[in-house]
Amino acid sequence: MIVAPSLAAAIHRRLLSWFGDNARPLPWRSTRDPYRIWISEVMLQQTQVVTVIPYYQRFLKHFPSLTRLAKAREHDVLVLWEGLGYYRRARDLFRASRILRENDYTTIPDDPDVVRSLPGFGRYTTNAVLSQAYDRRVPILEANSQRVLCRLFGIDRNPKEAAVQKRLWELAEELLPTKSVGDFNQGMMELGALVCTPATPSCHACPLHKHCRAYQENRQHELPVRAKVERTIAVTEVAIMVNKGDRWLIVQRPNHARWGGLWEFPHEALQQDESAEAVALTLLDRLGLHGVVGDHVGSIRHAVTRFRIRLTALCVRMHGGRLKTAAYRNAAWVRLEDLPGYPLSAPQRRLARLLESARNNAKAQKRKTG
């Protein structure tokens, strides 16, 4: 599809004018610093703006430059990232900073070949950073801009299809202006976030509605075509909280796993007809330890993609054995008050709070009866 020059010019003019008047005053928009733009783009992947802002500000307070980030420990990066989710982003961010410093860069360079070779830099992230920091004439395509393009050009196929993705990238590139490319790319995303929204688009407030096929055909609620919703799967897991004196066992997940590099209480899925106590003993045996399963600490529910998980925690008093950590990167025996210094996933942090509450209640009851 070729976009007529007159249409492209009208879209440039209207969108850039609208963005200038309506852009949210987000902290990363007040800078052309490639490093700071990079941090914002990585944090914004699959995360809402309102959630990202305090993380962005806190992260830059600790790591105000690429050089400072490259000198940090991965552990410290993950602690600051805790709660943002998708922790591979943080590990890739850290790895990329180290690679850049090893090659004598002090920020993200204006070189697409170098940037694309770094961990975590796909086509979108590369182009987003380079267009905003250096005004490189490169397109972007993400959920918001994709929705705008599907409606604008009346694309009535699933945008996740490879052929449709190719077409959307081509359209995004054809529409680019010769200057103010970073603002134009941000404008497309901002329009999708504020006006061309998924469920209730504000078409009369849209600067492009006169050119929009979906609006002209009254199909804005049909486009983009939605993918078929996958069936959810219920899963039950058991976590063990093994204590030795006043310390509790936590283990560090391997990098290749979900929540890679984070710490957790060991846990495993419960199979049909298994009891939680049996799973706890199996886990304990796999760790090379001996002990007795004790109190039920509590249960939490959370979701991971299409899985709906109920996670039950049991206390285990260790009696002996030699700890084996082959399935993990590391292990540590920590006091409850030291847990905030370890990066945990959101579900595991909830388990830690359950454990702390149970221990406090037990102490209070002991004082009351003693």
Buried (B, 14 or more C-beta within 10 A) or exposed (E): EEBEEEBBEBBBEBBBEBBEEBBEEBEBBEEEBBBBBBBBBBBBBEBEBEBBBEBBEEBBEEBEBBBEBBEBEBBBBBBBBBBBBBBBBBBBBBBBBBBBBEEEBEBBBBEBEBBBEBBBBEBBBBBBBBBBBBBBBBBBBBEBBBBBBBBBBBBBEBBEEEEBBEBBBBBBBBBBBEEBBBBBBBBBBBBBBBBBEEEEBEBEEBBBBEBBBBBEEEBBEEBBBEEEEEEEEEBBBBBBBBBBEEBBBBBBBEEEEEBBBBBBBBBBEBEEEBEBBBBBBBBBEEBEBBBEBBEEBBBBEBEEEEEEBBBBBBBBEBEEEEBEBEEBBEBBBBEBEEBEEBBBBEBBBBBBBBBBEBBEEEEEEEEEEE
